[in-house]
Each structure stands twice: as structure tokens, then as C-alpha cells.
Amino acid sequence: MSAIPTESSPHGGPEAENKSAAALELSVNRIKSMIKQDVEVKSISTEACFAVAKATELLVADLTQRGARVMFDESRDTLDYKDVAGAVEEYTGYDFLDDVIPQKIPAAVAVARMLKKNPVQQEELPTKKQQQVENEEQ
């Protein structure tokens, strides 16, 4: 398992790999403050914050590694959004991220998909001339 970069070792060098598996890179206090932003959460234990922080670190590390495989398959050395989105698309364990990290698509394709899901009658769409008249009236 490769190490997650830290402030002290920005490239995940030997210092990062020698750390205990239980050590955190994310601040438990920062995680706690993010969780407390949810109005439904009154309080959260330190142990729960630790578990959320560790799970987040493991998720980010795995997602990064899977994205790097996509990047290497395309013979590149820079991890791009499309690599991470490709990892989400390829791995069924990340289906819950499909809406959060979707593949980029052209706007015309997105509009066509939206119209297919929620068809709009042609007469409901205003013409450019109708829009100009409405704007002049305002």
C-alpha cells in the first residue's frame, strides 16, 4: 500500500510509510467540525470522528490509486479529473459516487439526456423572438 502524501513528506516518502497504520493525516478536530455542520448531529465522539477520518483517508487513497491506473493505461503522468471519473465508472464499489464524480460529457449530450428523461413539448419552449419581446416589455 502506498503512502498518502503529508505536509512533512509531500511525496509520500519513507517517513510516511513508517507511520503506524492507525495514524491519521486528517485532523480529527477538522472532521468533527465538518460533521457538526449537519443540523441533525448534536454531538459525535472522538472515536467516531477517528473512524470517519480513517475511512476517508482510505477512500481517497484507493480512489487515487484506481485513478492512477487509468492514467498509466493512457500513458500519462498527470492525474486528471477524467482519471478519477474513469475509476468511479469502472469500479462498482464506487457506484455511490456516480452522481458526484461523473464522466464529462458535451453539453449537447447532457441536454439531450435531460430532455429524454423529462420531455418538454416543443410549443412550451419560447422562440428567440418571443424572448426578445418579453425582455423589451420588462
Disulfide bonds with the S-S distance in Angstrom:
none
